[in-house]
Amino acid sequence: MEIIARINIDTPTGRKIVRDLARRKVVKLEIPMSENENEKSSLTHDEIWSRVEKKMNEHYGTNHKLNY
């Protein structure tokens, strides 16, 4: 017999429950990928580093170029 539970991991309590369950041998966790994660995985290496560069420059108010 199996029980399926949906746990909100946006909260500290939800994350704690998942960590506790993950340590149990009788528990098998299935974590679905959201649509956003599928989109992110289709980015190229250069696109990812370009986004990192943009965020870093916006955060620090700089205009550095990363060599990637």
Backbone bond lengths (Angstrom), bond angles and torsions (degrees), N, CA, C in turn:
res aa  C-N    CA-C-N  psi(-1)  N-CA   C-N-CA  omega(-1)  CA-C   N-CA-C  phi
1 M - - - 1.436 - - 1.530 108.22 -
2 E 1.323 116.34 141.71 1.457 122.04 -179.88 1.518 110.53 -128.11
3 I 1.327 115.81 153.24 1.453 122.86 174.28 1.521 107.54 -123.72
4 I 1.305 116.33 134.37 1.464 121.41 177.50 1.525 107.48 -108.21
5 A 1.325 116.22 125.83 1.468 121.19 179.53 1.523 109.07 -123.57
6 R 1.299 116.46 144.67 1.466 122.23 174.54 1.513 107.00 -105.95
7 I 1.328 116.88 121.68 1.456 122.09 -177.05 1.517 108.51 -117.44
8 N 1.332 116.41 126.81 1.455 122.10 178.42 1.533 108.26 -78.88
9 I 1.325 116.66 110.55 1.468 120.29 -178.15 1.525 112.11 -91.78
10 D 1.328 116.77 11.98 1.464 120.33 174.75 1.523 111.30 -78.05
11 T 1.331 116.32 -13.35 1.459 120.48 -178.57 1.532 110.11 -109.21
12 P 1.322 117.60 152.86 1.464 120.24 177.21 1.532 112.70 -58.69
13 T 1.319 117.18 -37.18 1.456 120.86 179.62 1.522 110.97 -64.60
14 G 1.325 116.89 -43.49 1.463 120.86 178.42 1.518 112.03 -62.04
15 R 1.336 117.10 -42.67 1.468 120.53 178.75 1.519 110.91 -65.04
16 K 1.332 117.10 -36.85 1.464 121.22 178.88 1.527 110.25 -65.22
17 I 1.325 117.09 -41.82 1.466 121.10 178.70 1.527 110.30 -61.69
18 V 1.329 117.26 -44.64 1.468 120.93 -179.25 1.528 110.66 -64.62
19 R 1.332 118.05 -42.02 1.477 120.41 177.75 1.522 110.75 -61.18
20 D 1.334 116.39 -41.65 1.460 120.64 179.67 1.532 110.63 -64.96
21 L 1.315 117.19 -43.70 1.463 120.68 179.79 1.528 111.88 -66.36
22 A 1.324 116.95 -35.75 1.466 120.84 -178.13 1.520 111.59 -63.21
23 R 1.323 117.90 -26.42 1.472 121.37 179.86 1.529 112.67 -77.37
24 R 1.307 117.86 -14.69 1.464 121.84 -176.74 1.520 110.92 -83.12
25 K 1.327 116.93 136.06 1.466 121.51 -179.25 1.522 112.35 -70.97
26 V 1.315 117.68 -27.36 1.460 120.68 -176.25 1.528 112.59 -86.21
27 V 1.337 117.24 -3.04 1.461 120.98 -177.54 1.522 109.94 -103.33
28 K 1.325 115.85 132.79 1.464 121.76 175.19 1.527 106.79 -118.23
29 L 1.331 116.26 115.14 1.464 120.59 -178.76 1.526 110.05 -89.36
30 E 1.310 115.88 134.75 1.459 122.40 173.58 1.518 106.55 -120.72
31 I 1.309 116.63 111.52 1.460 121.14 -176.74 1.528 108.05 -107.19
32 P 1.340 117.19 109.68 1.465 119.97 -178.36 1.521 111.34 -72.63
33 M 1.327 116.26 148.50 1.460 121.28 175.29 1.521 108.30 -85.92
34 S 1.310 116.53 135.08 1.460 120.08 176.62 1.524 109.18 -78.62
35 E 1.316 116.27 167.43 1.463 120.39 179.21 1.518 111.11 -63.31
36 N 1.335 118.10 -34.36 1.460 121.48 179.83 1.517 111.21 -64.96
37 E 1.331 117.99 -37.39 1.456 120.32 179.94 1.519 111.07 -67.57
38 N 1.330 117.79 -35.43 1.449 120.39 176.54 1.519 110.86 -64.51
39 E 1.323 116.35 -38.25 1.459 120.87 178.21 1.519 110.74 -66.26
40 K 1.327 117.21 -42.50 1.454 121.06 -178.14 1.524 111.50 -64.12
41 S 1.311 117.62 -33.77 1.458 119.91 -176.53 1.526 111.97 -72.02
42 S 1.330 117.24 -13.50 1.457 119.35 -179.90 1.528 112.00 -89.11
43 L 1.335 117.87 -0.10 1.462 120.84 178.97 1.526 110.74 -74.69
44 T 1.314 115.37 147.80 1.463 119.62 176.85 1.524 109.67 -83.08
45 H 1.306 115.29 166.86 1.463 122.23 178.92 1.533 110.35 -57.06
46 D 1.313 116.88 -46.00 1.472 121.26 -179.31 1.525 112.18 -64.79
47 E 1.336 117.51 -37.35 1.464 120.61 178.76 1.528 111.18 -65.57
48 I 1.314 116.72 -40.06 1.461 120.97 179.16 1.521 110.16 -63.27
49 W 1.341 117.23 -49.11 1.466 120.41 -178.82 1.524 111.38 -66.92
50 S 1.318 117.19 -31.31 1.460 120.51 176.65 1.530 110.34 -64.23
51 R 1.327 116.39 -40.67 1.472 120.29 177.55 1.524 111.22 -67.03
52 V 1.325 117.00 -39.71 1.466 120.70 177.74 1.522 109.58 -61.59
53 E 1.317 115.81 -46.66 1.464 121.57 179.24 1.530 111.06 -58.62
54 K 1.325 117.36 -45.42 1.462 121.98 -179.37 1.526 111.25 -63.26
55 K 1.338 116.87 -46.60 1.469 120.51 -179.50 1.524 111.28 -63.62
56 M 1.328 116.37 -41.57 1.458 120.37 -179.60 1.529 110.34 -63.35
57 N 1.314 116.84 -46.01 1.461 120.65 -179.46 1.532 111.98 -65.76
58 E 1.339 117.42 -38.21 1.466 120.05 177.08 1.527 110.75 -65.75
59 H 1.328 116.15 -41.43 1.459 120.64 -177.32 1.533 111.95 -67.15
60 Y 1.337 116.61 -44.94 1.458 120.90 -176.19 1.524 113.63 -93.98
61 G 1.328 117.85 -4.29 1.460 120.67 -179.66 1.520 112.26 67.33
62 T 1.316 116.47 36.08 1.469 121.56 -178.97 1.525 110.19 -116.00
63 N 1.321 115.58 -178.80 1.460 121.11 176.31 1.522 109.46 -137.58
64 H 1.331 116.12 48.65 1.468 120.50 -179.83 1.521 111.10 -78.95
65 K 1.309 116.09 148.04 1.464 122.10 176.58 1.525 108.17 -111.14
66 L 1.314 116.45 126.68 1.462 120.81 177.19 1.523 110.08 -84.81
67 N 1.312 115.97 142.10 1.468 120.65 176.33 1.521 108.05 -93.70
68 Y 1.311 116.06 102.99 1.461 121.03 179.83 1.485 111.52 -127.84
